[in-house]
């Protein structure tokens, strides 16, 4: 499968000719105007409060099954599955484990255990029968408009960014018309999110990988805006990958700023609370995350009031990690109060804490 060689614009409305054409050229999608028409129509439906249709980089978009009115589009390698009544997921239910989704071409996606479930989203482990590849399926109920918009943004980001070893791999997008559910088929990271206290040498390797992914995003003028340990996934091959692009922002120019108040409070840079911010805000969030993974607890989690939190953030004060001067200096470079004084992801790749470390934890 070919790669998109340049980032796509992230539309707030219908898919543009340029975007649809790039998808067609990169992935051999054939009649791209049908993709454009389908996405345009479904985005319009979403605006009216209906179910959002989603576009993806995977493969040719195919029409619904008009015989039974139930259709799920798996837009990868031209595959499409159709629910049987026994396999249908009604609105409000979480995905059933040990269910097989049958696709065209005698290919099946077997849904296994539920890895995690929240108020509006569920993640399951799954396997493609054609290759035996294990994947993760993240599903959101379309009734949750905000979450669906974030999922659509996640798809826009993932389809706009070329593959990188430290960004979570995207496989396909799913839409079930009858149950009103949207889902992403993603690379499976068997060890899940980073958490707890990580040994210093391992943390240095992980930090370099995260920086590599973050520097790559910033080179494409993409702000992640939600860097934190739960969005940093790792596997048994020693790799760490940045995940969850639901609130990412693409800037028109490197000098541009974002101003929307989104993200997770404990990882927000000071400027994010008061006005415009840019790539340095991601660096702050990484600094807080790395310090948390070194200590086993977030530096600001103990703040008992908003005033105490504001004071701690304003001074960028975090407890030093004992016997780790290089790490402490690394974190301080990330947590400079003024954005202009913070090191960039590219500069941090040259820092003594991460320079010269192994490429993965083997």
N, C-alpha and C positions, 0 to 999 in steps of 0.2 A: 504494500500500500504506500503510495507516494506521500510526501510531506508538503504542507503549505510552506512556501519559501519566504513569505512575508506576512506580517500580522495583518489581520483584517480590521477594518474600522468596527467599532461596537455600536450598532444602531440602537436608537431608542424606539424605533418603529420597524417598518418593513425592511426585509433584506434588500440591499441594493444590488444593482446589476454587477458591480465590481465584486461584491462578496460572493454572489451566486456563481459568477464566472470563475473566480478563484477556486471555489469548492469543486466546480466541474473539472477544471484543468488539473487540480491536484489529485483528485480521487476518481477520475473517470466516471463521473456521475451521469453522463449522457445528457438527457434533455433537462438542462438546468433551469429552464424557464418554468417547468412544472414544480421544481423545488421552490423557486421564488414565489410562485402563485400560492402554493400550499402554506408556506411560512407566512406570507403577507396576510392571507385570509385568517389564519389561526391567531396571529398576533392581534388582528382586529377583534376577533372573538374574545381574546383575553382582556382587551381594553373594555369591552362591554360586560365584563364580569363572568364570561364563560370559561371554558377550559383552554389553556394555552397550548398551542402546537409548538414543537421545538424543531430546530434545525441542527444538524451535526455534520461532522466531517466524514462519517463512516462510509456510506455507499448510496446507491440509487433509492430514491423515495418511491414507494409503490402505493397504489390505491387501496381503499378499504375493501373489505369483503362485504359486498352489498347483499349477500344472501342471508347472513345472520346478524349483521350490524355490529359484530364484535371484532375489533381489530387492534392489534398491537404492532407498532412498527419498530422493528429492530433495524436501524439504519447502519448496518455494517455488512459489507460484502453481499449486499442485495438480499439479506435474509428478512423474512417476516414470519412471525408466529401468529397463530390464531388460538384463542382460548377455547377449550371445551367447557361445557357447563360445570364439570367437576373441578376445573382448575381456575374458575373465575374468582377474582378477588373483588368482593363487593366493597363499596365505599365505606371507609371507617375501619376496615380490617387491616391488620398487618400482614405481610406476605407469609404464606404458609410454607413451612420448611418441608423439605423432601417432596417438592412438586417439580415436575418437568415441564418446561415451556417448549413446545414443539415448533420448530422453524421450518421454512421451506427447504427443500434439498435434503431431507432426512437428517437435519441438524437439530440438536436439542440443547437447551440451556437448563441444566438441573439446578434448582434452587435448594441449597442446603441450610445450614444453621443460621439463625438470626445472630448477627454480631453485635448489634446495638439498636435500640429503638427509643425515640423521643416522642414529644407531643405531636409532631407533624412529619417526622421522617423515620425511616427504618433502613438499616443496612444489613444485607444478607450475603453470605458466601455462596458462590455458584460455580458451575463448571460447564464449559462448552464441550459437547460430545465430539465435535469434529476434530479438535486439537487436544482435548484433555486439559486445556488451560483453565486454571482456577482464577476467578474474577470476583469482584465485589459489586453488588447491585444496590445502589442507593435510591430509595423510592420516597417520593413526596406526594401527599394527597393534594390534588389540584384545587380543592376547596380552600386551602390555605394560600391565598393570593400572594402574600409576601414571600413565603417560602418558595412558591413556584417561580416568582420573578427572580429570586436568588439562584434557583436551579438553572433557569434560562440564562442568567448572567454567567453562571459557572460554565455552561456549555459554550457560550460565546467566547469566554476566555480560553478554554481548553482547545477550541477549534481555531483560535487565532494565534496560538503559540506553537512553534515547531517543537518537536520532541526534545527533551533534555533529561539526562539521567537523574536529576534531582527534582524533577517535577512529576507528580503523579500521572501515570499514563491513562489516557482516555480511550475507550473502546467503542462505545456506541451510546445512543439515546433511545429510550423506550417511551411510548405513549399508549395508554389503554383508554380508548374512547368511552367504553361503558362504565368502568370503575372510576374514571377521571383521575388517573394516577400518572405521574411522570417519574422517570427513573433514569439514572446514569449507570452504564456498565463501565467499571473502572478497574485499573490494575489492583490486584490484591496484594496487600502488605501484611504478611502473616504475623508480625509481632505488634501490629497496631500502633497506637500513638506513643510518642515519647512521654515518659512520666517517671516520677520518683527521682532518686538521686543516682546520677550516672558517674562512673569512675572517670577521673580527669582525662586520661589518655583516650578513652572512648569518646568522651565529650568533645575533645579537640578534633577528632576525625569527623564526628557528626557536624560540628560547627562549620568545618570547611565545606562539607557537602551542602549544608543549608545556605551558606554564603554563595556558593557556586550557583545554586538555583536562583537565589535572590538577585545576584548580579546579572544573571541572564534576563530575568524579568525586567529589571530596571533598564537594561540596554534596549529593551523593546518598549520602553516608556510605560510599563505596567506597574501600578501600585497594588500590592496585595491587600493591605489594610487590615489583615487579621492574622498576622504571624503570632503563633502561640503554640505551646507543646501539643495540644490536641489536634492541631493542623499540621504537625510534623510526624509523618508515619515512617516506620522502619521495618525491615525484613531480616530474615535469617541469613541473607547474603551480605549483611553489613551495610546496606544502603539506607539512606534517609531521603525522603521526598516531601516536598511542599504540596499540601492538598488544600482543597476548599477555596475556590475562586469566586464564591457567591457574591462578595462585595468588592471584588477587585475593580480597579479604575484604570482606564487607558488614557494617558495624557497626550494631547496633540503635539506638544513640544516638550523637550527636556526641562524647560524653564517654567512650565505650567504648574498650577497648584490644584489640589482638590480642596473642598470645603465642607463636605457632608459629614455629619456626626454619626459614623457607623463604626462598628468594631466591638472589641472587648475592653472594658474600662481599665482593667489591671495592666494592660499592655499598651495603652495609648500614650503617645508622646505628649508633652505639655502643650505644644502648638495645636494639637488636634482639638483641644477644648476651647481654644480662643480664636481660631480663624483658619487661614490657609495653611496647608501642609503639603509635603511632597515626599520624595523617596527617603529622606532622613527619618521619617516617621516609622517606616518599616525597619530601619536599622535600630531605632530605639526598641521596638517590639522584640527584635531578635536579641538585643542585649538583656532585656528583662527575662526572656525565655531561657537563654543560656545560663544566666545566674540562677534561675529557678531550678534548672536541671542539675546544677552543681551543688545546690544547697538542699534540694528536695522540697522546697516550699517557695511560693512567690514572695518576692521582697516586700510587696505592698499589701499582702493578704491580711496582715495583722493590724492594719490601720482600722481603728475603731470608729472613726467618724470621717465625714467628707473633708473637714478641715485638716485632719491629720494626713489623709491621703493626698490632698492638694499640696501640703507642705512637703511631703516626701517626694512627690513627683517634681515639684518646683525645683528642688535641690538635687534631684537625681541621685539621692543618697540611698545606697544599698549596702548591707553588711558585707565586708570583704570575706572572700573565701580563704580559709586558713591554708597556709603552705602552698599558695597558688598565685604568685605575683604576676605571672604572665596573663593568667585568666583575669585577674582583677584589673589589670591595665586594659585588656581587651574590652571588658564590660564598661569601664569608664570611658573608653573611646566611643562606645555606642550610646552612652547616656549623658553626653554633654548637653547642657541645658539649651543652648542655642543650636538650632538645626545646622547652621553653617559650620559649626565647630565639630560636628560629629564626623567620624570617618565614613566614607562610602563603603558599600559592599566590596567594591573592587580593591579599595585600599586595605580593608580588613583581611583580604585574602593574602596580603603580604605580612600580616602581623605575626610576631614570633609564636603566639599561641597556636596558630594553625598552619603556618608555613612549614613545609617539610614533613607533614604527617602523612600516613598512608591514605590511599584513596578510599578505602572502605575498612570496616571492622571485619577482619577475616579470622 
